[in-house]
Amino acid sequence: MRNKQREKLAAEGVKTGYGARVVLSEVAFELHPGEVMALLGPNGAGKSTLLKSAAGQLALQGGSIYLEGKDLQAYSGRERAACMALLFTERREPEFATAREVVEAGRYPYTGRFGTLREQDHAAVARAMAYVCTEELRERPFAELSDGQRQRVLLARALAQEPRLILLDEPTAFLDLRHKIELLGLLRDFATREGLAVLVSLHEPDLALKCADRVLLVADGKVLPPAAPEEALSEENMRRIYGLGATYDALSGSAELPRRTEGTPPDTLVLAGGGSGIPVYRRLRREGTSFAAGIFSPADLDYPVAIRLAEKVIETAPYEPVSAPDLQAAKACLSKVRRVIWAEPPLGSGNAALLALRELAESKGILEQK
Ligand SMILES: Nc1ncnc2c1ncn2[C@@H]1O[C@H](COP(=O)(O)OP(=O)(O)OP(=O)(O)O)[C@@H](O)[C@H]1O
């Protein structure tokens, strides 16, 4: 049985789009207090359309959206703003406003008809600007800020609204890495500590894995049932929904460049382990060189990158000394390549066999340092 009082936002049988054109149908989800839900899907899948519908900016073609258990249609604009803040990219801002004035506008659900700010409003504005590190931008004209600075000011405005629910459309799009992780860290902490409910569209699976409780995948005119990030962003889903091929690693949520050397016999063997080979694999990929890598197990840090970029990976069992057949396979590979790169792997009893391979390469005069 659904507990509508506990839901910040719920969609039931939502159908939405533009004019007669249906973009999404049968959309159903519930978002709870303290929950971060990430919306992911390929370009043009309908993430912004769904967010605009959930914000009441786009009329539904069918179904209903509920805000704190009450139909969104039953809210006045001010009532809605007291509960829900939006961070959408295309919003226009007054041309001559300073950053502070833009943030102050976030207080409008609480101020009177003339928009006069009281002490608590000023305090909320100052707090919000401090959260997002925008204090140094206070008196700068909003129109003169960079895209990333604007995004942070708009987030400060949304926080100044002291919402219980926040909808964000690609908030990380213009941000540098530090500000991306800070923004998501901040939203995550607001959710965990203050019960803020967050619905955020993202293009970065790795960020969704780190900050979201659940992921809503949008594809083919539908929304998949919300699922844990690891489940939603599985290799199979990323292949099916994004057509990503085998380049995506579900654990890190990142993808390597597609391999272009399929079927070309390895020219180089990289002796590596413990992650030491990763920069070498990427360099060889940039050069377009076909290579083999080993000897390490699927539990090794090198493995997820090697299997995506190398033509051949010489594997061994996890946490065991390299077996004689695996060493033999590596020697066979070594006998066919033009050169061997020693990637300076950390050595222990588990991979001491690499030393024998290095000696062999040296004796053949084909050894190179990384
Ligand atoms: N104002 C509009 N009028 C008509 N069609 C639109 C409008 N806005 C978007 N669309 C169409 O609706 C579909 C979904 O667009 P939407 O912007 O929701 O996708 P998205 O998942 O947010 O994409 P992206 O990742 O590229 O931002 C697209 O085919 C798009 O062309």
The ligand as an ORCA input file, in Angstrom:
! r2SCAN-3c Opt
* xyz 0 1
  N       9.660     22.251    -27.058
  C       9.650     21.104    -27.722
  N       8.797     20.874    -28.734
  C       8.774     19.702    -29.423
  N       9.598     18.662    -29.156
  C      10.476     18.825    -28.166
  C      10.556     20.054    -27.393
  N      11.526     19.907    -26.468
  C      12.037     18.670    -26.645
  N      11.401     18.016    -27.656
  C      11.661     16.639    -28.128
  O      11.310     15.725    -27.099
  C      12.237     14.637    -27.039
  C      12.820     14.566    -25.634
  O      13.591     15.736    -25.404
  P      14.242     16.053    -23.995
  O      14.831     17.413    -24.072
  O      13.253     15.778    -22.932
  O      15.378     14.933    -23.938
  P      16.565     14.749    -22.885
  O      16.514     13.316    -22.441
  O      16.495     15.782    -21.827
  O      17.818     14.964    -23.846
  P      19.312     15.530    -23.600
  O      20.046     14.448    -22.871
  O      19.801     15.667    -24.994
  O      19.206     16.810    -22.852
  C      13.290     14.919    -28.106
  O      12.972     14.161    -29.245
  C      13.149     16.412    -28.393
  O      13.477     16.695    -29.719
*
